[in-house]
Amino acid sequence: MPTVSFTSNLERHVACPMQKVTATTVGEALHAVFAGNEKLRGYVLDDQGRLRKHVLVLVDGQLVRDRDNLTDRVDEHASIYVAQALSGG
């Protein structure tokens, strides 16, 4: 089962513990996590279900290519990491 984990700066705003999910795409994996955590969905996805501009998702260290439909494939041992970009001066 793929593992989905989130950067610690997201954890300051909403509970998002690492989870193992049943999924074959990034979208399926994220939606499995969001099923039990709707508040987290708003931090990661926009109103159209696309990744927010300030969010990066990596699968086994590689950036996802499909930020709109989240169709990048994941295998059963994939590590999915969701990071929120930080800004400031």
C-alpha positions in Angstrom: 0.0 0.0 0.0 1.4 3.5 -0.9 2.3 5.7 2.1 1.2 9.3 2.1 3.0 11.8 4.3 2.9 15.5 4.8 5.4 18.2 5.6 5.5 19.4 9.2 4.4 23.0 8.3 1.0 21.6 7.2 0.7 19.7 10.5 0.7 23.1 12.3 -2.6 23.9 10.6 -4.4 20.6 10.4 -3.9 17.1 11.6 -2.2 15.0 8.8 -0.5 11.9 10.1 1.3 9.6 7.7 -1.1 7.0 6.3 -1.0 3.9 4.2 -3.8 3.8 1.6 -5.1 1.6 -1.2 -4.5 3.5 -4.5 -3.1 3.2 -8.0 -2.8 7.0 -8.7 -1.8 10.0 -6.7 -5.4 11.2 -6.9 -6.8 8.0 -5.4 -4.2 8.2 -2.6 -5.0 11.8 -1.7 -8.7 11.3 -1.8 -8.4 8.3 0.5 -6.6 10.5 3.0 -9.1 13.3 2.5 -12.0 11.0 3.1 -11.3 11.2 6.8 -10.0 14.7 6.8 -11.9 17.3 4.7 -10.1 20.3 6.2 -6.8 18.9 4.8 -8.3 18.8 1.3 -8.7 22.6 1.4 -5.0 23.1 2.1 -3.9 20.8 -0.7 -6.5 21.1 -3.5 -8.3 24.1 -5.0 -12.0 24.3 -5.7 -11.6 22.4 -9.0 -9.7 19.5 -7.3 -6.3 20.6 -8.7 -3.1 20.9 -6.6 -2.8 24.4 -5.2 0.0 26.5 -6.7 2.0 26.4 -3.5 1.7 22.6 -3.0 4.2 20.1 -4.3 3.6 16.3 -4.4 6.4 13.9 -4.9 6.2 10.2 -5.6 9.4 8.4 -4.7 11.2 11.7 -4.9 9.9 12.7 -8.3 7.5 15.6 -8.8 4.1 14.6 -10.1 3.5 15.6 -13.7 -0.3 15.9 -13.7 -1.2 18.6 -11.2 -4.7 19.0 -12.5 -6.1 15.4 -12.6 -3.6 13.7 -10.3 -3.3 10.7 -12.6 0.3 9.9 -12.0 0.6 6.1 -11.2 1.8 4.8 -7.9 2.8 1.3 -7.1 2.0 -0.6 -3.9 5.3 0.5 -2.2 5.2 4.1 -3.3 6.1 6.9 -1.0 4.0 10.0 -1.6 5.1 13.2 0.0 3.0 16.4 0.1 4.9 19.7 0.7 3.6 23.2 1.1 5.9 25.9 -0.1 7.0 28.5 2.4 7.5 32.2 1.6 8.5 35.2 3.5 11.2 37.8 3.8 
